[in-house]
Amino acid sequence: MAIASGTDPASDGPAAFFRAQHAAFGATLGAHAGSAEIVDRIWMQAFSSYEHNVAEQAKDLPPLACHKGCGTCCRIQVAATMPEVLMVARYVRAMSEGFRKVGIDLPARLAAAQATAPAASGTMALGGECPFLAEGICVIYPVRPLACRGHVSFDAEACIAALEGEADEVPVSESHRTVRALVQGALQSALRDAGKPWALYDLLGALRIALAHPDAEAAFRAGEDVLDPAIIAHVSREEMGRTFDRLKA
């Protein structure tokens, strides 16, 4: 279901889109509640919905400045839902040996990044380059979270200027940002209603926990939040819950 470009998230179009997404995620969670496939199903649904809908919204936009080899924005804290974190953890486990053979040690990079990572409730600045960026290339690109997919710019020079502290604003695509926020929010809302962990987590902190807990996916299916220490508290869950309830009404 497409939403009108430039609309207010509280208006009928985006609210209806949120409700449709919430219902679809709820149906998937209900159909696969006890299945080992639940993470795969909900993850694929979220990304497929985002990609389809953002393509509709972005078809009349100017060309994006983002391109392979540009990692300028990969210095901000990434907020992800638990299904997203669990899929990245799977990918890191599966691909680590292959990447190590070409000189990229994913677990070591993640561990090294811990020293500069912000507290979950602190600044949004990562403090350094994302550990999954190698020679400007995102090595977890196929499973990158919605937050990464929805952060795109029309001006590469403005991104660099902002990184160097010479500019306060970057011309980002509000269409990408809005679709990402609505899909991610609807997923959180459906997870909440299904009794599953539904917070937003600092990707790097949550990933370290998930990699240390081989049973993290089983815990998710049981409604247990093993990623709790990595919850981002910039916005309280109570406030998010009230927002979701208003959008569902």
C-alpha positions in Angstrom: 0.0 0.0 0.0 1.6 3.3 -1.1 1.6 6.4 0.9 1.6 10.0 -0.5 5.0 11.6 -0.7 5.6 14.4 1.8 2.6 13.6 4.0 2.4 13.9 7.7 2.7 10.5 9.6 -0.4 11.4 11.5 -2.5 12.0 8.4 -4.8 9.3 6.9 -2.4 8.0 4.2 0.5 7.1 6.5 -1.8 6.0 9.3 -3.7 3.6 7.0 -0.4 2.3 5.7 0.8 1.7 9.3 -2.4 -0.2 10.1 -2.1 -2.3 7.0 1.5 -3.1 7.8 0.7 -3.8 11.5 -2.1 -6.3 10.4 0.2 -8.0 7.9 3.0 -8.4 10.5 0.5 -9.6 13.0 -0.8 -12.3 10.7 2.7 -13.5 10.0 3.6 -13.6 13.7 0.3 -15.5 14.4 0.8 -18.0 11.6 4.4 -18.8 12.6 4.3 -18.1 16.3 6.2 -21.3 17.4 8.1 -21.9 14.1 11.8 -21.8 13.7 11.1 -19.8 10.6 9.5 -16.9 12.4 12.6 -14.7 12.2 13.1 -15.4 8.5 9.5 -14.7 7.7 9.2 -11.4 9.6 12.6 -10.2 8.4 11.8 -10.8 4.8 8.4 -9.3 5.1 9.8 -6.1 6.6 12.5 -5.6 4.0 10.3 -6.6 1.0 7.6 -4.2 2.2 10.1 -1.4 2.6 11.8 -1.9 -0.8 8.5 -2.1 -2.7 6.9 0.9 -1.0 10.0 3.1 -1.1 10.5 2.3 -4.8 7.0 3.7 -5.4 7.7 6.8 -3.3 11.1 7.5 -4.8 10.4 7.1 -8.5 10.0 10.9 -9.0 12.8 12.0 -6.7 16.2 13.4 -7.9 19.0 10.9 -8.2 20.5 9.7 -4.9 24.1 10.5 -4.2 24.6 7.2 -2.3 26.8 4.7 -4.2 29.0 1.7 -3.6 32.2 2.7 -1.9 30.7 5.7 0.0 30.5 5.0 3.7 30.3 8.6 4.9 27.1 8.1 6.9 28.4 4.8 8.4 29.4 6.7 11.6 26.0 7.0 13.3 24.4 4.6 15.8 22.1 2.2 14.1 18.8 1.3 15.8 17.4 -2.1 14.9 14.6 -4.4 15.9 15.4 -7.9 17.3 14.6 -9.8 14.1 17.1 -7.5 12.2 19.8 -8.1 14.8 19.2 -11.8 14.8 19.5 -11.9 11.0 22.8 -10.0 11.1 24.1 -12.3 13.8 23.3 -15.3 11.5 25.0 -13.7 8.6 28.2 -12.9 10.6 28.3 -16.5 11.9 27.9 -17.9 8.4 30.2 -15.6 6.6 33.0 -15.0 9.2 35.3 -17.8 7.9 35.0 -16.7 4.3 35.7 -13.1 5.1 38.6 -14.1 7.3 40.3 -15.7 4.3 40.4 -12.3 2.6 41.7 -10.5 5.6 38.4 -9.3 7.1 37.8 -10.6 10.7 34.2 -9.7 11.4 34.1 -10.8 15.1 37.5 -9.0 15.8 36.2 -5.8 14.1 33.0 -5.9 16.2 35.0 -6.5 19.4 37.3 -3.6 18.6 34.4 -1.3 18.0 33.2 -1.8 21.6 35.8 0.6 22.9 34.4 3.5 21.0 30.7 2.6 21.1 28.3 5.0 22.9 26.1 3.9 25.8 22.7 2.8 24.5 21.0 5.8 26.1 23.7 8.3 25.0 24.7 10.2 21.9 23.6 9.0 18.5 27.2 9.4 17.2 29.0 6.0 16.8 32.3 7.5 17.6 34.1 5.8 14.7 33.6 4.0 11.4 31.2 1.1 11.4 33.2 -2.1 11.9 31.4 -3.7 9.0 32.7 -1.1 6.5 35.8 -2.5 4.7 37.4 -0.2 2.1 34.2 1.7 1.8 32.1 -1.4 1.3 29.4 -2.7 3.7 30.2 -6.3 4.2 26.8 -7.1 5.7 25.0 -5.2 2.9 22.5 -8.0 2.1 21.2 -8.0 5.7 21.7 -4.4 6.6 19.0 -3.0 8.9 16.1 -0.8 7.9 17.8 2.2 9.5 20.7 1.8 7.0 18.4 1.3 4.0 16.3 4.3 4.9 19.1 6.8 5.4 20.0 8.2 1.9 21.2 11.5 0.7 21.0 13.7 -2.4 24.3 15.4 -1.8 27.5 13.5 -1.0 29.5 16.7 -0.4 27.0 17.8 2.2 27.4 14.4 3.9 31.1 14.9 4.1 30.8 18.5 5.3 28.4 17.3 8.1 30.9 14.5 9.1 33.6 17.1 9.4 31.4 19.5 11.4 31.2 22.0 8.7 27.4 21.7 8.0 24.4 21.1 10.3 22.0 19.6 7.7 22.2 17.0 4.9 19.5 16.8 2.2 18.2 13.3 2.9 15.2 11.7 1.3 12.2 12.1 3.6 10.3 9.5 1.5 12.9 6.9 2.4 12.9 8.0 6.0 9.1 8.0 6.3 8.6 4.6 4.7 11.4 3.1 6.9 9.9 4.6 10.1 6.4 3.4 9.3 7.5 -0.2 8.4 9.8 -0.4 11.4 7.2 1.0 13.7 4.5 -1.3 12.5 6.8 -4.3 13.0 7.5 -3.1 16.5 3.8 -2.7 17.2 3.0 -6.1 15.9 5.8 -7.7 18.0 4.5 -5.9 21.0 1.0 -7.2 20.5 2.3 -10.7 19.9 4.3 -10.7 23.2 7.7 -10.7 21.5 10.6 -8.3 22.3 9.8 -5.1 20.4 12.3 -2.5 21.5 14.9 -0.8 19.3 18.5 -1.8 20.0 21.9 -0.4 19.4 22.9 -2.7 16.5 26.6 -3.3 17.6 25.8 -3.8 21.2 22.9 -6.1 20.5 24.9 -8.0 18.0 27.7 -8.7 20.5 25.0 -10.2 22.8 23.3 -12.2 20.1 26.6 -13.7 18.9 27.4 -14.7 22.5 24.0 -16.4 22.9 23.5 -19.3 20.4 20.0 -19.6 21.8 19.0 -16.0 21.1 16.5 -16.9 18.4 14.8 -19.5 20.6 14.6 -16.9 23.4 13.0 -14.5 20.9 10.4 -17.1 20.0 9.6 -17.6 23.7 9.2 -13.8 24.2 12.5 -13.4 26.2 14.6 -10.3 25.6 18.2 -11.3 25.8 19.2 -8.1 24.1 17.8 -5.9 26.9 21.2 -4.4 27.8 21.5 -2.9 24.3 18.1 -1.2 24.3 18.2 2.4 23.0 16.4 4.6 25.4 16.3 7.9 23.5 12.5 7.4 23.3 10.8 5.5 26.0 8.9 2.3 25.2 5.9 3.8 26.9 5.9 6.7 24.6 6.4 4.5 21.5 3.6 2.2 22.7 1.2 5.2 23.0 2.2 6.3 19.5 1.5 2.9 18.1 -1.8 2.7 19.8 -2.9 6.1 18.4 -1.8 5.0 14.9 -3.7 1.7 15.2 -6.9 3.4 16.4 
